């Protein structure tokens, strides 16, 4: 099973979603920003790393939402 984290950023009743580029897997799909957890990496470290890589932002995590499994 692939383990992925993603972040939900909410402000003024709006939620941030991002669009994958044409060159990525699942091109042009909308997603919550995040990515795959690397070996030995915590979920929190993964989310902070991915958000820095993708959006250039340093974030603090407020709370975890319930994990979801899908195929
Ligand atoms: N970020 C993100 N990924 C999602 C969401 N929903 C969903 O099914 N996914 C899937 C798509 C991908 O198969 C996987 C995330 O992988 P990714 O390719 O974005 O991760 P990554 O940044 O680590 O990519 P890479 O280094 O391998 O290029 O999770 C979502 O809301 N956000």
PDB file of the backbone (N, CA, C, O) and the ligand in Angstrom, with CONECT records:
HET    LIG  A 101      32
ATOM      1  N   UNK A   1       0.847  -1.190   0.000  1.00  0.00           N
ATOM      2  CA  UNK A   1       0.000   0.000   0.000  1.00  0.00           C
ATOM      3  C   UNK A   1       0.894   1.256   0.000  1.00  0.00           C
ATOM      4  O   UNK A   1       1.867   1.350   0.748  1.00  0.00           O
ATOM      5  N   UNK A   2       0.533   2.195  -0.850  1.00  0.00           N
ATOM      6  CA  UNK A   2       1.262   3.459  -0.934  1.00  0.00           C
ATOM      7  C   UNK A   2       0.814   4.382   0.196  1.00  0.00           C
ATOM      8  O   UNK A   2      -0.383   4.599   0.385  1.00  0.00           O
ATOM      9  N   UNK A   3       1.777   4.926   0.950  1.00  0.00           N
ATOM     10  CA  UNK A   3       1.445   5.824   2.067  1.00  0.00           C
ATOM     11  C   UNK A   3       1.740   7.257   1.648  1.00  0.00           C
ATOM     12  O   UNK A   3       2.860   7.591   1.262  1.00  0.00           O
ATOM     13  N   UNK A   4       0.730   8.082   1.731  1.00  0.00           N
ATOM     14  CA  UNK A   4       0.811   9.460   1.246  1.00  0.00           C
ATOM     15  C   UNK A   4       0.278  10.398   2.324  1.00  0.00           C
ATOM     16  O   UNK A   4      -0.657  10.052   3.046  1.00  0.00           O
ATOM     17  N   UNK A   5       0.868  11.575   2.432  1.00  0.00           N
ATOM     18  CA  UNK A   5       0.252  12.606   3.290  1.00  0.00           C
ATOM     19  C   UNK A   5      -0.229  13.752   2.407  1.00  0.00           C
ATOM     20  O   UNK A   5       0.306  13.982   1.322  1.00  0.00           O
ATOM     21  N   UNK A   6      -1.208  14.441   2.868  1.00  0.00           N
ATOM     22  CA  UNK A   6      -1.581  15.681   2.188  1.00  0.00           C
ATOM     23  C   UNK A   6      -2.154  16.647   3.223  1.00  0.00           C
ATOM     24  O   UNK A   6      -2.624  16.245   4.288  1.00  0.00           O
ATOM     25  N   UNK A   7      -2.099  17.935   2.874  1.00  0.00           N
ATOM     26  CA  UNK A   7      -2.510  18.967   3.822  1.00  0.00           C
ATOM     27  C   UNK A   7      -3.748  19.697   3.347  1.00  0.00           C
ATOM     28  O   UNK A   7      -3.924  19.946   2.154  1.00  0.00           O
ATOM     29  N   UNK A   8      -4.599  20.036   4.293  1.00  0.00           N
ATOM     30  CA  UNK A   8      -5.765  20.866   3.987  1.00  0.00           C
ATOM     31  C   UNK A   8      -5.557  22.217   4.653  1.00  0.00           C
ATOM     32  O   UNK A   8      -5.444  22.308   5.875  1.00  0.00           O
ATOM     33  N   UNK A   9      -5.507  23.252   3.848  1.00  0.00           N
ATOM     34  CA  UNK A   9      -5.296  24.611   4.344  1.00  0.00           C
ATOM     35  C   UNK A   9      -6.601  25.367   4.177  1.00  0.00           C
ATOM     36  O   UNK A   9      -7.130  25.494   3.073  1.00  0.00           O
ATOM     37  N   UNK A  10      -7.102  25.860   5.285  1.00  0.00           N
ATOM     38  CA  UNK A  10      -8.398  26.535   5.242  1.00  0.00           C
ATOM     39  C   UNK A  10      -8.225  27.973   5.709  1.00  0.00           C
ATOM     40  O   UNK A  10      -7.583  28.233   6.727  1.00  0.00           O
ATOM     41  N   UNK A  11      -8.805  28.910   4.953  1.00  0.00           N
ATOM     42  CA  UNK A  11      -8.765  30.321   5.348  1.00  0.00           C
ATOM     43  C   UNK A  11      -9.998  31.011   4.774  1.00  0.00           C
ATOM     44  O   UNK A  11     -10.347  30.819   3.609  1.00  0.00           O
ATOM     45  N   UNK A  12     -10.638  31.799   5.590  1.00  0.00           N
ATOM     46  CA  UNK A  12     -11.836  32.530   5.147  1.00  0.00           C
ATOM     47  C   UNK A  12     -12.836  31.617   4.439  1.00  0.00           C
ATOM     48  O   UNK A  12     -13.413  31.980   3.414  1.00  0.00           O
ATOM     49  N   UNK A  13     -13.028  30.427   5.006  1.00  0.00           N
ATOM     50  CA  UNK A  13     -13.983  29.444   4.465  1.00  0.00           C
ATOM     51  C   UNK A  13     -13.606  28.936   3.070  1.00  0.00           C
ATOM     52  O   UNK A  13     -14.448  28.403   2.348  1.00  0.00           O
ATOM     53  N   UNK A  14     -12.327  29.108   2.696  1.00  0.00           N
ATOM     54  CA  UNK A  14     -11.860  28.542   1.426  1.00  0.00           C
ATOM     55  C   UNK A  14     -10.782  27.512   1.730  1.00  0.00           C
ATOM     56  O   UNK A  14     -10.028  27.645   2.694  1.00  0.00           O
ATOM     57  N   UNK A  15     -10.722  26.463   0.875  1.00  0.00           N
ATOM     58  CA  UNK A  15      -9.728  25.398   1.057  1.00  0.00           C
ATOM     59  C   UNK A  15      -8.797  25.399  -0.154  1.00  0.00           C
ATOM     60  O   UNK A  15      -9.245  25.499  -1.297  1.00  0.00           O
ATOM     61  N   UNK A  16      -7.480  25.284   0.118  1.00  0.00           N
ATOM     62  CA  UNK A  16      -6.491  25.294  -0.962  1.00  0.00           C
ATOM     63  C   UNK A  16      -6.436  23.925  -1.637  1.00  0.00           C
ATOM     64  O   UNK A  16      -6.246  22.908  -0.970  1.00  0.00           O
ATOM     65  N   UNK A  17      -6.604  23.901  -2.966  1.00  0.00           N
ATOM     66  CA  UNK A  17      -6.302  22.682  -3.722  1.00  0.00           C
ATOM     67  C   UNK A  17      -5.338  23.053  -4.833  1.00  0.00           C
ATOM     68  O   UNK A  17      -5.284  24.203  -5.269  1.00  0.00           O
ATOM     69  N   UNK A  18      -4.576  22.063  -5.288  1.00  0.00           N
ATOM     70  CA  UNK A  18      -3.544  22.289  -6.290  1.00  0.00           C
ATOM     71  C   UNK A  18      -3.817  21.390  -7.496  1.00  0.00           C
ATOM     72  O   UNK A  18      -4.465  20.349  -7.386  1.00  0.00           O
ATOM     73  N   UNK A  19      -3.304  21.824  -8.649  1.00  0.00           N
ATOM     74  CA  UNK A  19      -3.468  21.004  -9.849  1.00  0.00           C
ATOM     75  C   UNK A  19      -2.130  20.408 -10.232  1.00  0.00           C
ATOM     76  O   UNK A  19      -1.123  21.113 -10.303  1.00  0.00           O
ATOM     77  N   UNK A  20      -2.120  19.080 -10.484  1.00  0.00           N
ATOM     78  CA  UNK A  20      -0.885  18.416 -10.898  1.00  0.00           C
ATOM     79  C   UNK A  20      -0.524  18.886 -12.307  1.00  0.00           C
ATOM     80  O   UNK A  20      -1.396  19.226 -13.107  1.00  0.00           O
ATOM     81  N   UNK A  21       0.791  18.898 -12.597  1.00  0.00           N
ATOM     82  CA  UNK A  21       1.222  19.393 -13.909  1.00  0.00           C
ATOM     83  C   UNK A  21       0.922  18.342 -14.977  1.00  0.00           C
ATOM     84  O   UNK A  21       0.592  17.195 -14.676  1.00  0.00           O
ATOM     85  N   UNK A  22       1.046  18.769 -16.230  1.00  0.00           N
ATOM     86  CA  UNK A  22       0.792  17.868 -17.359  1.00  0.00           C
ATOM     87  C   UNK A  22       1.828  16.750 -17.421  1.00  0.00           C
ATOM     88  O   UNK A  22       1.588  15.705 -18.025  1.00  0.00           O
ATOM     89  N   UNK A  23       3.005  16.984 -16.779  1.00  0.00           N
ATOM     90  CA  UNK A  23       4.089  15.988 -16.879  1.00  0.00           C
ATOM     91  C   UNK A  23       4.058  14.960 -15.751  1.00  0.00           C
ATOM     92  O   UNK A  23       4.781  13.966 -15.808  1.00  0.00           O
ATOM     93  N   UNK A  24       3.243  15.180 -14.740  1.00  0.00           N
ATOM     94  CA  UNK A  24       3.213  14.256 -13.592  1.00  0.00           C
ATOM     95  C   UNK A  24       2.314  13.057 -13.899  1.00  0.00           C
ATOM     96  O   UNK A  24       1.525  13.061 -14.844  1.00  0.00           O
ATOM     97  N   UNK A  25       2.470  12.030 -13.056  1.00  0.00           N
ATOM     98  CA  UNK A  25       1.464  10.957 -13.069  1.00  0.00           C
ATOM     99  C   UNK A  25       0.119  11.581 -12.715  1.00  0.00           C
ATOM    100  O   UNK A  25       0.095  12.582 -11.999  1.00  0.00           O
ATOM    101  N   UNK A  26      -0.946  11.062 -13.160  1.00  0.00           N
ATOM    102  CA  UNK A  26      -2.295  11.631 -12.948  1.00  0.00           C
ATOM    103  C   UNK A  26      -2.322  13.107 -13.390  1.00  0.00           C
ATOM    104  O   UNK A  26      -2.710  13.983 -12.617  1.00  0.00           O
ATOM    105  N   UNK A  27      -1.904  13.370 -14.645  1.00  0.00           N
ATOM    106  CA  UNK A  27      -1.759  14.766 -15.082  1.00  0.00           C
ATOM    107  C   UNK A  27      -3.052  15.568 -14.967  1.00  0.00           C
ATOM    108  O   UNK A  27      -4.146  15.088 -15.260  1.00  0.00           O
ATOM    109  N   UNK A  28      -2.872  16.820 -14.525  1.00  0.00           N
ATOM    110  CA  UNK A  28      -3.933  17.830 -14.452  1.00  0.00           C
ATOM    111  C   UNK A  28      -5.030  17.525 -13.421  1.00  0.00           C
ATOM    112  O   UNK A  28      -6.022  18.249 -13.342  1.00  0.00           O
ATOM    113  N   UNK A  29      -4.854  16.465 -12.640  1.00  0.00           N
ATOM    114  CA  UNK A  29      -5.845  16.180 -11.584  1.00  0.00           C
ATOM    115  C   UNK A  29      -5.678  17.184 -10.446  1.00  0.00           C
ATOM    116  O   UNK A  29      -4.585  17.701 -10.215  1.00  0.00           O
ATOM    117  N   UNK A  30      -6.747  17.443  -9.758  1.00  0.00           N
ATOM    118  CA  UNK A  30      -6.717  18.313  -8.587  1.00  0.00           C
ATOM    119  C   UNK A  30      -6.408  17.488  -7.353  1.00  0.00           C
ATOM    120  O   UNK A  30      -6.858  16.348  -7.243  1.00  0.00           O
ATOM    121  N   UNK A  31      -5.648  18.046  -6.426  1.00  0.00           N
ATOM    122  CA  UNK A  31      -5.258  17.298  -5.223  1.00  0.00           C
ATOM    123  C   UNK A  31      -5.018  18.260  -4.069  1.00  0.00           C
ATOM    124  O   UNK A  31      -4.830  19.462  -4.259  1.00  0.00           O
ATOM    125  N   UNK A  32      -5.032  17.699  -2.878  1.00  0.00           N
ATOM    126  CA  UNK A  32      -4.512  18.435  -1.734  1.00  0.00           C
ATOM    127  C   UNK A  32      -2.998  18.268  -1.780  1.00  0.00           C
ATOM    128  O   UNK A  32      -2.512  17.162  -2.016  1.00  0.00           O
ATOM    129  N   UNK A  33      -2.237  19.351  -1.559  1.00  0.00           N
ATOM    130  CA  UNK A  33      -0.785  19.254  -1.704  1.00  0.00           C
ATOM    131  C   UNK A  33      -0.172  18.264  -0.708  1.00  0.00           C
ATOM    132  O   UNK A  33      -0.555  18.215   0.461  1.00  0.00           O
ATOM    133  N   UNK A  34       0.776  17.489  -1.198  1.00  0.00           N
ATOM    134  CA  UNK A  34       1.426  16.473  -0.350  1.00  0.00           C
ATOM    135  C   UNK A  34       2.184  15.506  -1.222  1.00  0.00           C
ATOM    136  O   UNK A  34       2.521  15.832  -2.361  1.00  0.00           O
ATOM    137  N   UNK A  35       2.461  14.320  -0.711  1.00  0.00           N
ATOM    138  CA  UNK A  35       3.185  13.316  -1.495  1.00  0.00           C
ATOM    139  C   UNK A  35       3.515  12.097  -0.660  1.00  0.00           C
ATOM    140  O   UNK A  35       3.045  11.926   0.465  1.00  0.00           O
ATOM    141  N   UNK A  36       4.349  11.249  -1.264  1.00  0.00           N
ATOM    142  CA  UNK A  36       4.639   9.940  -0.660  1.00  0.00           C
ATOM    143  C   UNK A  36       5.560  10.046   0.550  1.00  0.00           C
ATOM    144  O   UNK A  36       6.494  10.848   0.573  1.00  0.00           O
ATOM    145  N   UNK A  37       5.280   9.225   1.547  1.00  0.00           N
ATOM    146  CA  UNK A  37       6.138   9.152   2.732  1.00  0.00           C
ATOM    147  C   UNK A  37       7.378   8.330   2.393  1.00  0.00           C
ATOM    148  O   UNK A  37       7.273   7.212   1.888  1.00  0.00           O
ATOM    149  N   UNK A  38       8.555   8.894   2.674  1.00  0.00           N
ATOM    150  CA  UNK A  38       9.800   8.172   2.407  1.00  0.00           C
ATOM    151  C   UNK A  38      10.108   7.222   3.558  1.00  0.00           C
ATOM    152  O   UNK A  38       9.616   7.415   4.670  1.00  0.00           O
ATOM    153  N   UNK A  39      10.931   6.182   3.295  1.00  0.00           N
ATOM    154  CA  UNK A  39      11.283   5.247   4.364  1.00  0.00           C
ATOM    155  C   UNK A  39      11.845   5.992   5.581  1.00  0.00           C
ATOM    156  O   UNK A  39      12.631   6.928   5.437  1.00  0.00           O
ATOM    157  N   UNK A  40      11.434   5.568   6.771  1.00  0.00           N
ATOM    158  CA  UNK A  40      11.932   6.149   8.036  1.00  0.00           C
ATOM    159  C   UNK A  40      11.411   7.563   8.295  1.00  0.00           C
ATOM    160  O   UNK A  40      11.795   8.174   9.292  1.00  0.00           O
ATOM    161  N   UNK A  41      10.564   8.091   7.446  1.00  0.00           N
ATOM    162  CA  UNK A  41      10.076   9.463   7.608  1.00  0.00           C
ATOM    163  C   UNK A  41       8.724   9.445   8.331  1.00  0.00           C
ATOM    164  O   UNK A  41       7.882   8.588   8.061  1.00  0.00           O
ATOM    165  N   UNK A  42       8.526  10.392   9.246  1.00  0.00           N
ATOM    166  CA  UNK A  42       7.215  10.464   9.905  1.00  0.00           C
ATOM    167  C   UNK A  42       6.226  11.163   8.971  1.00  0.00           C
ATOM    168  O   UNK A  42       6.613  11.853   8.028  1.00  0.00           O
ATOM    169  N   UNK A  43       4.928  10.961   9.264  1.00  0.00           N
ATOM    170  CA  UNK A  43       3.893  11.610   8.445  1.00  0.00           C
ATOM    171  C   UNK A  43       4.066  13.132   8.494  1.00  0.00           C
ATOM    172  O   UNK A  43       3.928  13.821   7.483  1.00  0.00           O
ATOM    173  N   UNK A  44       4.369  13.634   9.689  1.00  0.00           N
ATOM    174  CA  UNK A  44       4.494  15.087   9.863  1.00  0.00           C
ATOM    175  C   UNK A  44       5.689  15.634   9.076  1.00  0.00           C
ATOM    176  O   UNK A  44       5.591  16.659   8.401  1.00  0.00           O
ATOM    177  N   UNK A  45       6.837  14.915   9.181  1.00  0.00           N
ATOM    178  CA  UNK A  45       8.035  15.352   8.437  1.00  0.00           C
ATOM    179  C   UNK A  45       7.767  15.328   6.937  1.00  0.00           C
ATOM    180  O   UNK A  45       8.179  16.228   6.205  1.00  0.00           O
ATOM    181  N   UNK A  46       7.063  14.274   6.487  1.00  0.00           N
ATOM    182  CA  UNK A  46       6.736  14.157   5.058  1.00  0.00           C
ATOM    183  C   UNK A  46       5.897  15.346   4.611  1.00  0.00           C
ATOM    184  O   UNK A  46       6.186  15.966   3.587  1.00  0.00           O
ATOM    185  N   UNK A  47       4.872  15.659   5.370  1.00  0.00           N
ATOM    186  CA  UNK A  47       3.982  16.750   4.960  1.00  0.00           C
ATOM    187  C   UNK A  47       4.739  18.074   4.918  1.00  0.00           C
ATOM    188  O   UNK A  47       4.583  18.856   3.981  1.00  0.00           O
ATOM    189  N   UNK A  48       5.567  18.321   5.946  1.00  0.00           N
ATOM    190  CA  UNK A  48       6.325  19.578   5.959  1.00  0.00           C
ATOM    191  C   UNK A  48       7.310  19.636   4.788  1.00  0.00           C
ATOM    192  O   UNK A  48       7.490  20.689   4.177  1.00  0.00           O
ATOM    193  N   UNK A  49       7.947  18.497   4.477  1.00  0.00           N
ATOM    194  CA  UNK A  49       8.898  18.461   3.344  1.00  0.00           C
ATOM    195  C   UNK A  49       8.169  18.698   2.010  1.00  0.00           C
ATOM    196  O   UNK A  49       8.613  19.496   1.184  1.00  0.00           O
ATOM    197  N   UNK A  50       7.062  18.002   1.818  1.00  0.00           N
ATOM    198  CA  UNK A  50       6.348  18.127   0.544  1.00  0.00           C
ATOM    199  C   UNK A  50       5.803  19.547   0.334  1.00  0.00           C
ATOM    200  O   UNK A  50       5.845  20.079  -0.776  1.00  0.00           O
ATOM    201  N   UNK A  51       5.298  20.144   1.400  1.00  0.00           N
ATOM    202  CA  UNK A  51       4.747  21.499   1.258  1.00  0.00           C
ATOM    203  C   UNK A  51       5.875  22.486   0.953  1.00  0.00           C
ATOM    204  O   UNK A  51       5.697  23.419   0.170  1.00  0.00           O
ATOM    205  N   UNK A  52       7.025  22.276   1.571  1.00  0.00           N
ATOM    206  CA  UNK A  52       8.172  23.157   1.272  1.00  0.00           C
ATOM    207  C   UNK A  52       8.604  22.970  -0.190  1.00  0.00           C
ATOM    208  O   UNK A  52       8.856  23.944  -0.898  1.00  0.00           O
ATOM    209  N   UNK A  53       8.688  21.683  -0.640  1.00  0.00           N
ATOM    210  CA  UNK A  53       9.106  21.418  -2.025  1.00  0.00           C
ATOM    211  C   UNK A  53       8.101  21.978  -3.035  1.00  0.00           C
ATOM    212  O   UNK A  53       8.481  22.592  -4.032  1.00  0.00           O
ATOM    213  N   UNK A  54       6.821  21.756  -2.760  1.00  0.00           N
ATOM    214  CA  UNK A  54       5.807  22.077  -3.770  1.00  0.00           C
ATOM    215  C   UNK A  54       5.359  23.541  -3.722  1.00  0.00           C
ATOM    216  O   UNK A  54       5.103  24.156  -4.758  1.00  0.00           O
ATOM    217  N   UNK A  55       5.270  24.082  -2.524  1.00  0.00           N
ATOM    218  CA  UNK A  55       4.694  25.425  -2.392  1.00  0.00           C
ATOM    219  C   UNK A  55       5.678  26.437  -1.817  1.00  0.00           C
ATOM    220  O   UNK A  55       5.371  27.628  -1.755  1.00  0.00           O
ATOM    221  N   UNK A  56       6.861  25.980  -1.393  1.00  0.00           N
ATOM    222  CA  UNK A  56       7.858  26.880  -0.821  1.00  0.00           C
ATOM    223  C   UNK A  56       7.457  27.451   0.525  1.00  0.00           C
ATOM    224  O   UNK A  56       7.930  28.520   0.910  1.00  0.00           O
ATOM    225  N   UNK A  57       6.599  26.761   1.239  1.00  0.00           N
ATOM    226  CA  UNK A  57       6.119  27.280   2.525  1.00  0.00           C
ATOM    227  C   UNK A  57       6.600  26.392   3.675  1.00  0.00           C
ATOM    228  O   UNK A  57       6.648  25.168   3.554  1.00  0.00           O
ATOM    229  N   UNK A  58       6.955  27.036   4.794  1.00  0.00           N
ATOM    230  CA  UNK A  58       7.275  26.323   6.026  1.00  0.00           C
ATOM    231  C   UNK A  58       5.975  26.296   6.847  1.00  0.00           C
ATOM    232  O   UNK A  58       5.421  27.348   7.163  1.00  0.00           O
ATOM    233  N   UNK A  59       5.506  25.128   7.180  1.00  0.00           N
ATOM    234  CA  UNK A  59       4.204  25.062   7.859  1.00  0.00           C
ATOM    235  C   UNK A  59       4.327  24.429   9.246  1.00  0.00           C
ATOM    236  O   UNK A  59       5.239  23.647   9.518  1.00  0.00           O
ATOM    237  N   UNK A  60       3.387  24.790  10.104  1.00  0.00           N
ATOM    238  CA  UNK A  60       3.178  24.026  11.331  1.00  0.00           C
ATOM    239  C   UNK A  60       1.849  23.295  11.153  1.00  0.00           C
ATOM    240  O   UNK A  60       0.925  23.796  10.512  1.00  0.00           O
ATOM    241  N   UNK A  61       1.776  22.111  11.729  1.00  0.00           N
ATOM    242  CA  UNK A  61       0.591  21.275  11.535  1.00  0.00           C
ATOM    243  C   UNK A  61      -0.337  21.457  12.728  1.00  0.00           C
ATOM    244  O   UNK A  61       0.077  21.323  13.880  1.00  0.00           O
ATOM    245  N   UNK A  62      -1.584  21.763  12.439  1.00  0.00           N
ATOM    246  CA  UNK A  62      -2.565  22.015  13.480  1.00  0.00           C
ATOM    247  C   UNK A  62      -3.069  20.702  14.079  1.00  0.00           C
ATOM    248  O   UNK A  62      -2.936  20.461  15.278  1.00  0.00           O
ATOM    249  N   UNK A  63      -3.645  19.863  13.226  1.00  0.00           N
ATOM    250  CA  UNK A  63      -4.164  18.582  13.729  1.00  0.00           C
ATOM    251  C   UNK A  63      -4.282  17.592  12.587  1.00  0.00           C
ATOM    252  O   UNK A  63      -4.356  17.960  11.415  1.00  0.00           O
ATOM    253  N   UNK A  64      -4.297  16.306  12.973  1.00  0.00           N
ATOM    254  CA  UNK A  64      -4.426  15.241  11.972  1.00  0.00           C
ATOM    255  C   UNK A  64      -5.903  14.938  11.746  1.00  0.00           C
ATOM    256  O   UNK A  64      -6.691  14.905  12.691  1.00  0.00           O
ATOM    257  N   UNK A  65      -6.264  14.720  10.501  1.00  0.00           N
ATOM    258  CA  UNK A  65      -7.616  14.258  10.183  1.00  0.00           C
ATOM    259  C   UNK A  65      -7.585  12.733  10.108  1.00  0.00           C
ATOM    260  O   UNK A  65      -6.515  12.126  10.112  1.00  0.00           O
ATOM    261  N   UNK A  66      -8.764  12.124  10.040  1.00  0.00           N
ATOM    262  CA  UNK A  66      -8.817  10.658   9.985  1.00  0.00           C
ATOM    263  C   UNK A  66      -8.173  10.147   8.694  1.00  0.00           C
ATOM    264  O   UNK A  66      -8.446  10.676   7.617  1.00  0.00           O
ATOM    265  N   UNK A  67      -7.316   9.115   8.796  1.00  0.00           N
ATOM    266  CA  UNK A  67      -6.730   8.552   7.580  1.00  0.00           C
ATOM    267  C   UNK A  67      -7.791   7.875   6.705  1.00  0.00           C
ATOM    268  O   UNK A  67      -8.795   7.365   7.204  1.00  0.00           O
ATOM    269  N   UNK A  68      -7.550   7.882   5.403  1.00  0.00           N
ATOM    270  CA  UNK A  68      -8.482   7.285   4.436  1.00  0.00           C
ATOM    271  C   UNK A  68      -7.707   6.297   3.578  1.00  0.00           C
ATOM    272  O   UNK A  68      -6.574   6.572   3.185  1.00  0.00           O
ATOM    273  N   UNK A  69      -8.310   5.144   3.284  1.00  0.00           N
ATOM    274  CA  UNK A  69      -7.696   4.182   2.352  1.00  0.00           C
ATOM    275  C   UNK A  69      -8.542   4.135   1.101  1.00  0.00           C
ATOM    276  O   UNK A  69      -9.768   4.067   1.185  1.00  0.00           O
ATOM    277  N   UNK A  70      -7.905   4.171  -0.069  1.00  0.00           N
ATOM    278  CA  UNK A  70      -8.691   3.982  -1.289  1.00  0.00           C
ATOM    279  C   UNK A  70      -7.858   3.317  -2.367  1.00  0.00           C
ATOM    280  O   UNK A  70      -6.630   3.283  -2.289  1.00  0.00           O
ATOM    281  N   UNK A  71      -8.550   2.779  -3.389  1.00  0.00           N
ATOM    282  CA  UNK A  71      -7.850   2.078  -4.480  1.00  0.00           C
ATOM    283  C   UNK A  71      -8.055   2.829  -5.780  1.00  0.00           C
ATOM    284  O   UNK A  71      -7.550   2.410  -6.822  1.00  0.00           O
TER     285      UNK A  71
HETATM  286  N1  LIG A 101      -0.786  14.825  -2.865  1.00  0.00           N
HETATM  287  C1  LIG A 101      -1.892  14.119  -3.027  1.00  0.00           C
HETATM  288  N2  LIG A 101      -1.817  12.865  -3.557  1.00  0.00           N
HETATM  289  C2  LIG A 101      -2.971  12.202  -3.706  1.00  0.00           C
HETATM  290  C3  LIG A 101      -4.214  12.755  -3.318  1.00  0.00           C
HETATM  291  N3  LIG A 101      -5.175  11.838  -3.586  1.00  0.00           N
HETATM  292  C4  LIG A 101      -4.576  10.771  -4.123  1.00  0.00           C
HETATM  293  O1  LIG A 101      -5.101   9.744  -4.513  1.00  0.00           O
HETATM  294  N4  LIG A 101      -3.214  10.975  -4.209  1.00  0.00           N
HETATM  295  C5  LIG A 101      -2.264  10.013  -4.768  1.00  0.00           C
HETATM  296  C6  LIG A 101      -1.711  10.445  -6.100  1.00  0.00           C
HETATM  297  C7  LIG A 101      -0.332   9.787  -6.128  1.00  0.00           C
HETATM  298  O2  LIG A 101      -0.460   8.434  -6.540  1.00  0.00           O
HETATM  299  C8  LIG A 101       0.067   9.794  -4.656  1.00  0.00           C
HETATM  300  C9  LIG A 101       0.954  10.983  -4.323  1.00  0.00           C
HETATM  301  O3  LIG A 101       2.113  10.817  -5.012  1.00  0.00           O
HETATM  302  P1  LIG A 101       2.952  12.023  -5.647  1.00  0.00           P
HETATM  303  O4  LIG A 101       3.460  11.539  -6.964  1.00  0.00           O
HETATM  304  O5  LIG A 101       2.192  13.300  -5.605  1.00  0.00           O
HETATM  305  O6  LIG A 101       4.085  12.087  -4.545  1.00  0.00           O
HETATM  306  P2  LIG A 101       5.538  12.661  -4.588  1.00  0.00           P
HETATM  307  O7  LIG A 101       5.474  14.161  -4.573  1.00  0.00           O
HETATM  308  O8  LIG A 101       6.242  11.983  -3.470  1.00  0.00           O
HETATM  309  O9  LIG A 101       6.042  12.237  -6.025  1.00  0.00           O
HETATM  310  P3  LIG A 101       7.415  11.764  -6.639  1.00  0.00           P
HETATM  311  O10 LIG A 101       8.512  12.293  -5.772  1.00  0.00           O
HETATM  312  O11 LIG A 101       7.333  10.270  -6.693  1.00  0.00           O
HETATM  313  O12 LIG A 101       7.371  12.390  -8.017  1.00  0.00           O
HETATM  314  O13 LIG A 101      -1.149   9.876  -3.889  1.00  0.00           O
HETATM  315  C10 LIG A 101      -4.262  14.059  -2.770  1.00  0.00           C
HETATM  316  O14 LIG A 101      -5.305  14.637  -2.407  1.00  0.00           O
HETATM  317  N5  LIG A 101      -3.068  14.694  -2.633  1.00  0.00           N
CONECT  286  287
CONECT  287  286  288  317
CONECT  288  287  289
CONECT  289  288  290  294
CONECT  290  289  291  315
CONECT  291  290  292
CONECT  292  291  293  294
CONECT  293  292
CONECT  294  289  292  295
CONECT  295  294  296  314
CONECT  296  295  297
CONECT  297  296  298  299
CONECT  298  297
CONECT  299  297  300  314
CONECT  300  299  301
CONECT  301  300  302
CONECT  302  301  303  304  305
CONECT  303  302
CONECT  304  302
CONECT  305  302  306
CONECT  306  305  307  308  309
CONECT  307  306
CONECT  308  306
CONECT  309  306  310
CONECT  310  309  311  312  313
CONECT  311  310
CONECT  312  310
CONECT  313  310
CONECT  314  295  299
CONECT  315  290  316  317
CONECT  316  315
CONECT  317  287  315
END
